[in-house]
């Protein structure tokens, strides 16, 4: 009898499973001390982001966004950070997408930056809210025209019969707008994630990583900084 994996014998199945347990390397590039940290986590983020940018990391703005639906099922996807300041971290998306639907059910989200070239991670937990239409329009108008058209074309996260159907719709929309100004879709815009916790992670030798957590108590405007076990 053939198993669900298509193996007739258990030994054959075992041979087909790739053993990757020996894939490892030591993190030796840098360390992180309490004295290295700025009192403000957004300033600390800016410092690390600038170092990542200067390292020529591919897509240093890429971050994993985790959301949770009303059944408690988390989902993740990579989005691009478009700007950040003391008010939070901003990304843009279709308001009919899965991520947007889940944010409408639960505003608690998590962001993760992974910069392996620097052996660093930054984890941000917070609440997501839509930014104003005016701010969304300002960013939308800065996008290349084809990217503006694409925002109109994609009913993000919905089923699609074929790529050809998508390209056909893209062509139709380009002809519709022609050379004129493309308006902001009402179903597209930005979210700002206001952080409640930010963790800075620096890989270290023997998996004894350096981790520092910024947390702001509800009753206080000052950030607390605590070292965490690896």
C-alpha positions in Angstrom: 0.0 0.0 0.0 1.2 3.5 -0.9 1.2 6.0 1.9 -0.2 9.6 1.5 3.4 10.6 0.7 3.6 8.2 -2.2 6.1 5.9 -0.5 5.6 2.1 -0.7 8.0 1.4 2.1 8.9 3.3 5.3 12.6 3.2 4.5 12.0 4.8 1.2 10.0 7.6 2.8 12.8 8.2 5.3 15.3 8.5 2.4 13.1 11.2 0.8 13.1 13.4 3.9 16.0 15.9 3.8 17.9 16.1 7.0 18.8 19.8 7.5 19.6 19.5 11.2 23.3 20.3 10.5 22.5 23.6 8.7 24.0 26.1 11.2 26.5 28.9 11.6 27.7 31.0 14.4 26.7 34.7 14.7 30.0 36.5 15.3 29.5 39.9 13.6 28.6 42.1 16.5 27.2 42.4 20.0 24.6 44.7 21.7 25.0 46.3 25.1 22.6 48.4 27.1 25.0 51.4 26.7 24.6 51.1 22.9 20.9 51.8 23.0 19.1 55.1 22.5 16.5 55.9 25.1 13.9 56.1 22.3 13.2 52.9 20.3 12.3 54.8 17.2 15.6 56.6 17.2 17.3 53.2 17.8 15.3 51.7 14.9 16.5 54.6 12.7 20.1 54.0 13.7 19.9 50.3 12.8 17.9 51.0 9.6 20.6 53.4 8.4 23.2 50.8 9.0 21.1 48.2 7.1 20.7 50.6 4.2 24.5 51.3 4.0 25.1 47.5 4.1 23.3 47.3 0.7 20.8 44.8 2.1 18.3 43.8 -0.5 14.9 45.4 0.5 15.8 46.7 4.0 12.3 48.0 4.2 10.8 44.6 3.9 9.0 43.5 7.0 6.8 40.5 7.9 3.3 41.6 9.0 1.4 39.2 11.3 -2.3 39.5 11.8 -4.9 37.4 13.5 -8.5 36.6 12.4 -11.6 36.3 14.6 -11.0 32.6 15.0 -7.5 33.2 16.4 -5.7 32.0 13.3 -2.6 34.1 12.6 -1.4 34.8 9.1 1.8 36.5 7.8 3.0 38.2 4.7 5.8 40.5 3.7 5.0 44.2 3.2 7.2 47.3 2.7 7.7 50.0 5.3 7.1 53.3 3.6 7.8 55.7 6.4 8.2 55.9 10.1 8.4 58.5 12.8 7.4 59.0 16.5 3.8 58.2 15.6 4.5 54.8 14.2 5.4 52.6 11.2 3.4 53.0 8.0 2.7 50.5 5.1 0.1 50.5 2.3 -2.3 47.9 1.0 -5.7 47.1 -0.4 -8.4 47.7 2.2 -10.2 44.6 0.9 -7.3 42.3 1.4 -7.0 39.5 3.9 -4.6 41.5 6.1 -7.0 44.5 6.1 -10.0 42.2 6.9 -8.1 40.7 9.9 -7.0 44.1 11.1 -10.6 45.2 11.1 -11.3 42.3 13.4 -8.2 42.6 15.6 -6.0 45.7 15.5 -3.2 44.0 17.3 -0.4 43.2 14.8 3.3 42.3 14.8 6.1 43.5 12.5 9.4 41.7 12.0 12.5 43.0 10.2 15.1 40.3 9.5 18.5 41.6 8.4 20.6 38.4 8.2 23.6 40.2 6.7 23.9 42.1 10.0 22.6 39.1 12.1 19.8 41.3 13.4 16.1 41.3 13.9 13.7 43.9 15.1 10.3 42.9 16.4 7.5 45.4 16.8 4.1 44.8 18.5 1.4 47.4 18.3 -2.0 48.5 17.1 -2.8 49.2 13.4 -5.1 52.0 12.2 -5.8 53.5 8.8 -4.1 56.7 8.0 -6.0 59.6 6.5 -7.1 59.6 2.9 -5.0 62.7 2.3 -1.9 61.0 3.5 -2.7 57.9 1.5 -3.2 60.1 -1.6 0.1 61.9 -1.1 2.0 58.6 -1.1 -0.1 57.1 -3.9 0.7 60.0 -6.2 4.4 59.4 -5.6 4.2 55.8 -7.0 5.1 55.0 -10.6 2.1 55.2 -12.8 1.9 51.5 -13.6 1.9 50.8 -9.8 -1.0 53.2 -9.5 -2.9 51.3 -12.2 -2.0 48.0 -10.5 -3.7 49.2 -7.3 -6.9 49.7 -9.2 -6.6 46.3 -10.9 -6.0 44.0 -8.0 -8.8 42.8 -5.8 -6.1 41.6 -3.4 -6.5 38.2 -1.9 -9.5 37.3 -4.0 -9.5 34.2 -6.3 -8.1 34.7 -9.9 -8.9 32.5 -12.9 -5.5 33.1 -14.6 -2.6 35.5 -14.9 -3.8 36.3 -18.4 -7.0 37.6 -16.9 -5.1 39.9 -14.6 -2.9 41.2 -17.4 -5.9 41.8 -19.6 -7.6 43.8 -16.8 -4.3 45.8 -16.3 -4.3 46.7 -20.0 -7.9 47.8 -19.9 -7.3 50.0 -16.9 -4.2 51.6 -18.5 -6.3 52.5 -21.5 -9.1 53.8 -19.3 -6.8 56.3 -17.5 -4.7 57.1 -20.6 -2.3 59.9 -19.9 -4.4 61.5 -17.3 -4.0 61.7 -13.5 -4.9 58.5 -11.7 -7.1 59.0 -8.6 -6.6 57.3 -5.3 -8.8 54.2 -5.1 -11.3 54.4 -2.2 -10.3 50.8 -1.3 -6.6 51.4 -1.1 -4.5 53.2 1.5 -2.1 53.1 4.5 -2.0 51.7 8.0 0.1 53.1 10.8 1.3 50.6 13.4 1.7 52.4 16.8 4.2 50.3 18.8 3.6 49.1 22.3 6.8 46.9 22.3 9.9 46.9 20.2 12.6 44.3 20.6 16.1 44.6 19.2 17.9 41.2 18.6 21.5 40.8 17.8 22.9 37.3 17.0 25.8 36.1 19.2 28.1 33.1 19.5 26.7 29.8 20.9 23.2 31.1 20.5 23.7 33.4 23.5 22.0 36.3 21.6 21.6 39.8 22.9 17.9 40.9 23.2 16.6 44.2 24.5 12.9 44.9 24.9 11.4 48.5 24.9 8.0 48.6 26.6 5.9 51.6 27.4 3.6 51.2 30.5 0.1 52.5 29.9 0.4 55.0 32.7 3.8 56.4 31.6 5.2 58.1 28.5 8.7 56.8 29.2 10.0 53.6 27.6 11.3 50.9 29.8 14.3 48.9 28.5 14.9 45.3 29.7 17.4 42.7 28.6 15.8 39.4 27.8 17.3 35.9 27.9 18.3 34.6 24.5 
